[in-house]
Amino acid sequence: MDTTHRDLERDIDRIDAMLHADEAPRGRRAAKSGGSEDESGRKGGRRSGREAAAARIEVIDLGEVDGLGIEDKDVLRTLRELATSHSTFAEAYAGCFAGSVCLPEAPGATRKRVRFGFCLDAARLALLDIDGAHSGTAEGALTDDLSSYPSAPRALYELLRHLIREDFLRLVDVEGELSDIEERIIAAPSRLRGEDGRILRRRRELMRLNGAYQQLDDLASTIAQDDDGLLPRTDRRLFNTLSQQAQRLSAKAQYLREYCVQLIELKDARADARRDATNLYLTVVASIFVPITTITGWYGMNFSNMPELSWEYGYATVIALSLVIIAAELAFFKWKKWL
């Protein structure tokens, strides 16, 4: 097991020690007030008895799944199949939730790719190290504020929230980058070489993020629904909040994806307009010289009975006629706003 893994386990031991330490003060406060367990339960709302047990958080390898003491074969099969899972999901079973988390790299490389599994009940959270990608980020999330993890579901919520805590700001940065590209497209489209590839890369990145946020929304919704009443109501509300946050991130990523498509269409439209302007200019120039070319070809036949060829003012007359034709064409093109 690598150094980061060992550091994470030490941090988790510290969490367990603090959670056990919290139990005694709560018991003393209840005794001091003279309240019974029933009275304490009424004050705290209708909470599951499982919440009274100290939360246990552990990180294990996939090969150690059998040591969790889980008897449900469906749960064990789901956990063993996480090695081939590349999606975020949660499945509800009779005594726990099992699933995996797979998040792509965040915009701006603020978060590396994350992939790990989990098995959650009211008293225990087991994180399954699939490929070691989650160790650093999990360590930062779990040691950020030890006093904020009174239960295993809360620890998982804080971990997931930690992983996406800066994603919205990074998406705002991406929006600013795309806005700059739009301004350059409008101002000087001819100088935007290579921007198509940049926009397409952003679009693919946003597509992956949008899919990950939708899957995270499904995971949080599954745990928040908790039809069997496995988790306390306060923890279910936390995952409902996480679901709403994932929905906002998904909506933002989808909006930016559509923005990328609009930028590509705008760039193509500007390029088409530029080509049309060039073609119009060439057409106008060619149209100006068509009548002159006709006159040149007409009198270039040099028939012996063409009187203008021997006329004293024939040359000057052709020049004057050509200038009049050019002036008339230029005036017509200006009137049509083609020039």
N, C-alpha and C positions, 0 to 999 in steps of 0.2 A: 504494500500500500504506500503510495507516494507521500511526500511531506505535507502537501496541502490537505490530503485526506486525513492525516493524523492530526493536523492543526484543527480541522473541522470537528473531529471527534472530541478533542479537548474542549472546544467551545461548547459543544453539545452537553458535555459533562457539567460545565459551568451552568448551563441553562437548567439542567435537572436539579442541581444543587439549589439554585435560586427558587425554582418552583416548589421543591420540598420545604425550603425555608419559609415560603409564603403560606404554607398550609398551617403551620403552628400559630402565627399571629392571627389568622382568621379564626382558628379554634379558640384562642384566648379571648378574642373580641366577643365571640358568641357567648363564652362562659361568663365574661364580665358583665354583659348586658342581661344575663339571666335568661336568654332566649334558648329555646330548644331547636333541634334540627328542623322541625316543622316550621317554627317561626322564622328561622333563617331562610328556609325555602320560600316562604311567602314574601319576605322582603326582597329576595332576589328574583322573584317571579317563578314561574313553573319551569325549573331547570332539571335536567337529567341528573340522576344520581351518579352517573359516570363522570360528571364534571368534577366531583369532589376528589377524585383520584388525581395524583400528580401526573402531568403530561410527560410523556417519554418520547424523545426525539433521537433517532439514530440513523446513521448512514451505513449502508451495507452494499456489498457487491451482488450482482444477480445470482452468483453461485451460492449465496447464503440465504436465499429465499426460504428454503425448507426450515431454517432455524428460527423463523418468526413465530412458529407454533400455530400457523393457520391450518385449519382442518378442511375448510371449504375447497373442494377440488377446482371449482370454477375460478375462484380467486387465485389459487396457485397457478392454474393454467394461464390466466391473464398476465400475472407477474413474470412467468417464464418467457412469455411471448414478447415481452418488452424489448428484447434484444433486436428484434426486427421492426420495432415501431419507430416511425418518423413523423408522428402526429401528436397533437395534444388532445387528450380525451380523459374522461372519468366514467367509470361504470359503478353503479350502486349495487351492492350485495347485501345480504341479510345482516352482516355485522360490521361492514366496513365499506370504504370507497377505494377502488384501485384504478390506476391509470398512469399516464405519462405526460410529460411536458416537453415539447420540442419547439423552441423559438429560434428563428433565423437571426442572423446578425442584424443589429439595429442600424438605422441610418447614421452615417458618420462614424461607424465602427465603435460606438459607445458601449456596445455589448456584443461579446462574441457569441457564436452559436451555442445554444444551451439545450441539453438533452438529458433527462433523467426520469425515473419512474417514482411512484409513491404508493404507499398503502396507508390509509388514514382511518382512524376511528376516534372516538371522543377522548381517549386517553393516550393514544400513541400515534406518532407519525414516523413511518419508515421511508427514508429516501433511498432509492435504488440507483446506484452509480452505474449507468449503462456504459458510458464511454469516457468518464472522467471529466466531461465538459462542464459539469455544473459545480465542481468543487469550489472554485474561487468565488463565484457569485453567491452560492449558498452560504459560504462562510461570512461574507460581508452582510448578507441579509439577517442571518441569525444572531450575529454579534452586534448589530446596530443599536439595539435597545433591549437588553435582556428583560427588563421589567414589563415589556409589552406582550409577553407570550404566556398568558395564563392557561392556555390550552393548546393541544396539538393542532386543532383546526385553525386557531389563530396563528400558529407558527407557519403553517402552509400558506395561509392568506398573506402574511407578511413577506414570505419568500417570493410569492408570485408578484405581489405589489412591488417588491424591490426590483425584480427583473425588468418591469416595464415602467419604472418610475420616471424615466427621462424620455420615453418614446414620443410623447406628445410634443415636447420641445424640439426634438430632432425632426419630427414631421413638419413643424413650423419652419425650421431652418430649410428643409427641402422645398417648402412652398416659396420661401424667399429666393432660393436659387432658381426655381422655375420662373418666378416673376422677373428676375434679372434677364433670363434667357428671352422671355417674351418681349421685354423692352429692346433688347438687341435685335430681335427679329424685325420689329417695327422700324427701328432706326436705321439699321444697316444689314439687311438680310444677306447681301452678297459676301459679307465677311464671316458668316457663321458656318465655317467648314468644320465638320466633325461633330456638330451639335446634335445631329440626328442620333448618332450612336450614344451620346451622353443621355439624351432624353429616353431612349429605349432602355438603357441600363437602369435608369431610375424607375421606369415603368415596371420592369421585371422585379425589381427590389420591392416596390410597393405592392405588387401582386402577391409575392410571398408573405409580406407582412400582413396584408389584409386577410389572407387565408389563416395565418397563425392567430390573429386577433379573433376571428370568428370561431376557431376551435377553442380558444381560451374562454370565450363567452359561453360556449356549450359546456365546457368543464365546470365553470363557476355556477352556471344555471343548474346543472345536475346536482352539485353539492348543496346549493341553496334550496332546491326543491325538497330533498331529503324526505321522501314519503314515509320512511320507516321511523322518523323521529330519532335518528341516531345521534344527531348533534344538537347542542343547545340552541335556542332561538337567536341569541346574540351572535353566535358564530354563523348561523345561516344568513343573518342580515349582512355580515361582512362579505360573504361570497356573492350576495345579491349586489352589493356595491361594486365588487370586482367585475361582475358581469356587465354592469352599466359602464364601467370604465373601459372594458374591452370593446363594447359597442361603439363608444365614442372614438376610440382609436381606429376601429374598422371603418367607421364612416369617414374619418379624416383621410385614411389611406385610400379609400375608394374615390374620394373627391380628387385627390392628387393624381391618381391613375387617370381619371377622366381629363384632368388638366393637362397631363402629358400628351394624351391623344389630341386635344385641342391645339397644343403647341405645334405638334407635327403637321396638323392640318393647316394651321396658320402659316407655318414656314413654307409648305407646298403652295399655298395660295399666293403668298408673296413672290415666290419664285415664278409661278405661272404668270402673275401680273407683270413681272420684270421681263419675261420672255415675250409676252404680248406687246409690251411697249417697244421692245427691240424690233419685233416683226413689223409693227406699225410704222416705225421710222424707216425701215428698209423699203417697205411698200410705198411710202410717200416719196422717197428718193427715186425709186424706180418709176413711179407714175409721172414725176416731173420730166424725166428724160424720154419717156415713150413717144410723145408727139414730135420731139426734136429728132429722135431716131427715125421716125416715119418720114419726116421731111428730107433727112439726109439720104435715106434709102430711095426715096422717090426721085430726087434729082441726081442720085448717083447712077441712074440707069443710062444717062448720057445719050438719049436718042437725038438724032440729028434735027428733028423737027420740034424740039422743045425750045420755045422762044425765049424763056427766061435765061437759058444758058448764054445767049449772046447779048442779053440786055445789059445796058451800061450800069443800071442800078439793081441788078438782080441779086448780087452778093449782099449789098446793104439791106435790101428788102428782106432777105431770108434771116439775116441777123436780127432785124427789128421784129419780125414776126415771131422768132424764137423767144426773144425777151418778153414780148407781150404774152405769149402762151405761158411762160414760166411765171410771170407776175400774176396772171389770172389763176393759175393752179395754186400758187401760194396763198392768194386771197381766199380761194375756195376751201383750202385745207385749214386755214385759220378760222374761217367761219364755222366749219365742222368741228373745231377744236381737236384736230388731229395733230397739230403742231404746238 
